[in-house]
Amino acid sequence: NYVSGNWYKGGESNYSAVGALTLEMNNNDKDRITFDNKLEMKLGLQTSRTDTVHTFKTNNDLLRFTSKLGLQAHKRWYYTLQLLAYTQFAPGYKANDKFVYSDFFSPFKLNVGIGMEYKLEALNKRLTGSLNFLPLSFNFMYVGREALISRNGIKSSHHTLEDFSSQFTANLQWKLTDQVTWKSRFYANTSYHNALVEWENQFELKVSKYISANLFLYPRFDDSNMRDDDLGYFQFQEYSSLGLSYTF
């Protein structure tokens, strides 16, 4: 596991264990009306000999829900209403540092947007996914911890921040071979004051029916956070794993 020094949820490079669960419930009315729901949960823990303050720290922590309602406009194009909500499970620390850099509902982000979605299907259906263009979206952020209010761009003593933005989301899955799959999520959101760009990439190698190896690459740009002297507003996380994988 590699984490850049300015990673927005804390953490450090080390060996670790991570568990991930994705639940989906989708409805398709003969391609006329689509209703897609996805709940993603991921939690990784690590130990470090150099850290004398914490026995365990999280280095991967995600609780994200995405819901999309689509009405077919023309063939693969849909009018779309999307809701995106996400936070994390546990406090985020850095090594030998008692300060909490992020926590459950600190922050919590909610985004509701309207726009157009394109359902992608190519390369004999080996490349599938969706491209979602939302020119108008409403952003709501809540930060429960007092010490994290200013770190998340909220002024004075308020716990909430609301603004409008435009965003683009691409969710792709490319089955490169029968054993290797690339899953990618690209997310860009700008309020025209700040910009957030995330690019999650997961390469999965099926070793057997239940065993898989994964490589996860996650570059991120966020100019609403404090600027790092070396990397500026860029952040990066990478980890590889070998473990159990089950789809039902």
N, C-alpha and C positions, 0 to 999 in steps of 0.2 A: 504494500500500500504506500503510495507516494502522495503527499499533501504539501502544497506550497505553503510557505511561512505565513502568507496573508490570507489563507483560506477562510471564508466568511463564517464558518461554523467551528473553527478551531481544529484541533487534531494534530497529529504528527506522523511521520513515516515510520512504519513498523509492521510486524506480522500481526494478523488479526483474523477474526471470524465474522462473517456477515450472513444474515438471513434476509430473504426477500420473498414477498408474497404479493401477487397481482391478481385481483378479482375483476372480472368483466361481466357485464350484463347488457346485451345489445338486442335491439329490436329493429327489424327491417320489414316495412310493409310494401313488399314488391318494388323496392327501390324508390317509392314515392315519398315516404316518411321514414326517417331513420332516427333512432334514439339510442345513443351509445353512452355507456357509463363505465368508468374504469377507476378502481381504487388501488393505489400503489403504496405498499408498506415495505420499508427497508430499514434495518437496524444492524449496525456493525459495532463490535466492541474490541478494544485492544488493551494490552498491558505493556508497560515499559519499565525497564530497570532504571532508567535515568529519571523517571518521574517519582519523586518521593512524596508527593502531595496526594495523588489519586491512585487508587488500586485499579480501577477500570475507567476508561474514557470511551466515549463514542467517537468513531471516525467516519461513520456513515449513518445518516439519520434522515428519513424521509417519510412523511405522511401526506399523500397527495390524492385529491379526488378531481376527476375531470368528467363533465357531463355535457353532451352535445345533442341538440335537437335540430334535425335537418329536414327541409322541405325541398324536393327536387325541383330545380329550375330548368335544366336542360341536360339530358344524358348524365354525365358524371358530375355536374355542377349542382350544388345545393345551397339554398339560403340557410344560414346557420345561426343559432343562438348557443353560445358556449359559456359554461360556468367552470372556473378553475379555482380550487381552494387548496392551500397547502400550509403545513407547519412541520413540526418534528416531535419526537417522543420525549427526549431526555435533554438535560443540560449539556451544552458543548463547552469543553475546556481545552486549554493548551497545557503542555507539560509544565509541571512545577508552577502552576498559576491557578489561584483560587477564583479568579474572575470568571464569571459565566458569560460567554460570548454569544450564546443563543440558547433558547429554551422552548418548551411547549407554549405555544401562543405568544412567543417573543422572538421573532414576529409570527403573526398569522396573516396570510395574504389571501384576498378574495378578488377575483376578476370576473366580470360579466361583460361579454362582448357580442356584437352582431356583425355579420359579414357573409362571406361566401366560402364554401369548402369544395375542393376538388378531390374526388376519389381516384386514386392512382392504381393502375394495374398494368404492368408491363413485363417484358421478357418472359412470356409464357406463364404469367402469374407468379413468377419467382420474386418479382419486386412488387410489393403492395404497400398501401398506406394512404395517407391523406395530407393535403395541403390546405391550411386554414388561414384565410385572410380576413382579419377583423379590423377595419379602419376606425371603428368607434368602440371603445370599451371603457368601463368604469372600474377603477381600482380602489380597493379598501384595504388598509393595513392596520392591524392592532398590535401593540407591544405592551405586554403586561408588566414586565420588569422595568422599574424606574431607571436603572443604570443603563438600559439598552435603548432608551427613547432617542437620544441624540445620535447614537451610532446608526440608527435606521432612518435618519433624515427627518425626524419629527422635531419640530421646534417647540420651545417652552416646555410646559408640563403636561401637554396633551398626550394621550395614549393612542390616538387614532390619526390617520392621514387618509384623505380622499383626493383623487384626481382622475383625469381622463387621459386616455392614451390610445395608441394604435399598436397592433401586434400581429405577428405572423408565427404560426406553429406548423412544423412538418413532423409527422410521425411515419417512419418508413421501416420496412422489414424486407431484407434482401437475402434470399436463400442462395448463397454463393455456390454451395455444393450440397449434397444430401447430408453432410455432417457439419458444415459450417454455415452459420447464420449471422448476419449483421443487423442489429436493431439500432435505430437512431432516432433521437428526438432533438429537433432544433427549435428553440424558442427565442423570439426577439420581441421586446416590448419597449416602447419609448413614450414618455409623457412630454417630450420636447423640452424637458428640463434635465431628465436623467435617462439613461439607456441601460437596459439589462439584456444580455445575450447569453444563452446557455446552449451547449451542444453536447448532449449525452450520447455516447457510443458504446455499444456492448457487442463484442464478438464472442459467439458461443460455439464451442466445438463439442459435438456429441461423441463422447467416448463409448457409451453404451446407452441402453434404454433409460437408465436412471442416473448415470454419471456424466457430468459435463465439466468442461474447463471454460472459464470466462476471462476475458480481458475487458476492462472498463476504463474508458478515457473520457474525461469530462473537463474541457476548457470552459471558462466562464469570464464574462466581462460585466462589471457593475460599478458605474461611477457614482452611485449613491453612497457607497461605503468609503471608509478612510483610504487614502491613497498610500500604497506601499512604496518605499524608496527604491526598491529594485524592480518590481514587476508592475508598478503603477496600479491600474484598476483591473489588470488581468489576474486570474486565478486558475489553478489547475489541480485536478485530482486524478489519480490513476491507481488501479489495483488489479491484481489477477487472482484467480481462485480455482480450486478443484473441489467439486462437491456433488451433492445429490440434487437432482432436478426432476420435478414431476409435474406433468401437465394433464389436466382432466377436464 
